Amino acid sequence: MAKIKVEGTVVELDGDEMTRIMWQFIKDSLILPYLDVNLEYYDLGMENRDATDDQVT
């Protein structure tokens, strides 16, 4: 089956702990197999927020 082409970019926001695991499962199972989508990734986890002095929030 051909993937559906998505126009534009979808922003992917990653959080902490369970949100990362749940989002990865959803993305791998329900999104990437069916959609040709450009994802722009941002890490909003505490470690990255601390490392960037909250510049990502």
CORCORTA-V467727 format. One record per residue. N is the residue number from 1. RES is the residue in one small letter. PHI is phi in whole degrees, 0 to 359 (999 if undefined). OMEGA is omega in degrees with one decimal (NA if undefined). Layout:
n=N res=RES phi=PHI omega=OMEGA
n=N res=RES phi=PHI omega=OMEGA
This chain:
n=1 res=m phi=999 omega=179.3
n=2 res=a phi=285 omega=178.1
n=3 res=k phi=281 omega=176.6
n=4 res=i phi=277 omega=179.4
n=5 res=k phi=280 omega=178.7
n=6 res=v phi=260 omega=177.2
n=7 res=e phi=284 omega=177.5
n=8 res=g phi=80 omega=-176.6
n=9 res=t phi=243 omega=175.3
n=10 res=v phi=253 omega=-179.7
n=11 res=v phi=276 omega=179.3
n=12 res=e phi=253 omega=179.8
n=13 res=l phi=252 omega=179.3
n=14 res=d phi=254 omega=-179.8
n=15 res=g phi=247 omega=-178.2
n=16 res=d phi=252 omega=170.1
n=17 res=e phi=44 omega=-171.8
n=18 res=m phi=296 omega=-179.9
n=19 res=t phi=297 omega=177.6
n=20 res=r phi=296 omega=-178.1
n=21 res=i phi=294 omega=-179.2
n=22 res=m phi=295 omega=-179.6
n=23 res=w phi=296 omega=179.4
n=24 res=q phi=300 omega=178.4
n=25 res=f phi=297 omega=179.9
n=26 res=i phi=298 omega=-178.4
n=27 res=k phi=298 omega=-177.6
n=28 res=d phi=289 omega=-175.1
n=29 res=s phi=268 omega=-169.6
n=30 res=l phi=244 omega=-174.7
n=31 res=i phi=253 omega=-173.3
n=32 res=l phi=298 omega=178.5
n=33 res=p phi=292 omega=-172.1
n=34 res=y phi=244 omega=-175.4
n=35 res=l phi=238 omega=170.7
n=36 res=d phi=265 omega=-170.4
n=37 res=v phi=231 omega=175.2
n=38 res=n phi=270 omega=-179.4
n=39 res=l phi=254 omega=174.0
n=40 res=e phi=254 omega=-169.1
n=41 res=y phi=263 omega=172.5
n=42 res=y phi=227 omega=179.6
n=43 res=d phi=263 omega=179.5
n=44 res=l phi=258 omega=178.1
n=45 res=g phi=294 omega=-176.7
n=46 res=m phi=302 omega=-178.7
n=47 res=e phi=298 omega=179.9
n=48 res=n phi=289 omega=177.0
n=49 res=r phi=297 omega=177.2
n=50 res=d phi=295 omega=-177.9
n=51 res=a phi=293 omega=-178.2
n=52 res=t phi=257 omega=-178.2
n=53 res=d phi=53 omega=178.2
n=54 res=d phi=61 omega=178.3
n=55 res=q phi=285 omega=-178.7
n=56 res=v phi=269 omega=-177.4
n=57 res=t phi=261 omega=NA
